[in-house]
Amino acid sequence: MSSRKRVAIVSVIQETNTFAASTSTFEDFVSQGLWLGEEISALGMGLNIEISGSIAEIELLGHEAVPIVRAWAMSGGILAANDFDKLLAITVQQLDSSGHIDGMILHLHGALVSEIDVQADAGIVEYFREQFGANFPIVVTHDLHANLSKRLVHAATAVIGFRTYPHIDQAETGIRAAQILNKCFREIAEISTVLKKLRVVIPAEAQATSEHPMAEIRALADSFVRDDILDISLFPVQPWLDVPELGFGITVTHRGSILKAERAASLILQKFWELLPDFQLEMFSMDNAVTTALINHGSWPIILVQSSDSPTSGSTGDDGNLVQYLTNYPQPMKAITTLVDGAAVKRSKAHGIGEEISLTIGFSLDRRWGEPFKITGIIKAYGDSPVTLEGPVMTGQIISMGSWVRIAIVNGCQILITERPAPTFDPSAYHHVGVSLKDQQIVHVRSALLFKSGYEGFYEKYFVLDLAGPSTANLKALHFQNIKHPTIPFDEGTFAFEELIDE
Ligand SMILES: [Zn+2]
């Protein structure tokens, strides 16, 4: 038998927020570019995404990479059942026409919920396990915000995840997956993954992996990775997921050393438990944050973080609370803010650059958090070309924000209104529409934490705003109905570590 193997590479990625206002659809993937077969290498190589790493490394290891599908959508609400089926059908069809396959790398977010399966990623892995049989190697990669499921770990040969948040190691994760798959081909000892979970959820804003306390937990995990322990991945989970098996997960991928792997996972989970009081997040009122930003004497702007309505966390990006506050602010300022409102963009396009326009904007998709409001300003620019990300997260990936318009208000605040969410976690969104960030006092981002790597060196400080919304950091304000009890922070009282272990 040839030692050169043919490896199918599949990437189907969306993060679900079950509190989001609307259902996600197949169109959400198509609008961001759904690539098949040869297109994947042509469009994806060189980008900091998982497939570029796994394709390159599979070839480097002497195998043949067979790219199948790359489907990526911005985070959103629960995926329509038919549209999930459509994605899987396209994948299967492409795979069927790709010839014999010896193994598979599956890049999945790990927090995808469909209308009929709260663990839709697991459904994908189970499908291929059934098709290819028990001994076929399947290595799965996940986002660090995945909600790991026993079903998925059971169906996969091995499961690993990003090590960083902000996620700057996406291609690197693809490389690690290829190396583990290569070991599955070459070694006699059985490779598998152990999963341990604790029913504890922490705000995404407090999960930065280069900072205390996540950095200490990562360092402990790294200290176990040697000999038969091939990989340890931490999954602090994105918290806006009202599903039964919710919690902080750890995977340990090992070579025939299940006891050693389980022991390492338990020790790391205990370390997380010890450090839990340190996962603190300070939040600010709009008043406090804006006043402070306007007296900032540094040379870079202050970032106002509206993580409660972050499209990379599944929100719609149409919450106008901060936009309204800034555009009505009585003092002059230099600020750039953003909002999704497709109808407002369309109306603006009937006017020329330099013309004055009055619009009613805001809360056009998710009406639960406020009322539409009026603005009057001058149209500065519009367009419909997509943004190429320039920061270290998904570097080079092209994101469509649909049509957009930039309007200047008399107090100096500018608004970028878009049809689809602007990727404000990356400075390219504002650069793309002609805004110089250095000239601003205030920059509005709709992102929990991803923005920190993109804007590194370009801001003085950031303030997380205490606002309501489907991706708020104030988790207890959301109505969780399906989680198991007790789960921290939703259940009051003092709990022992053992009570929170999800067996
Ligand atoms: Zn993530």
Residues whose N, C-alpha, C, O or C-beta is under 5 A from the ligand:
A	BS01	ZN	D143 L144 H145
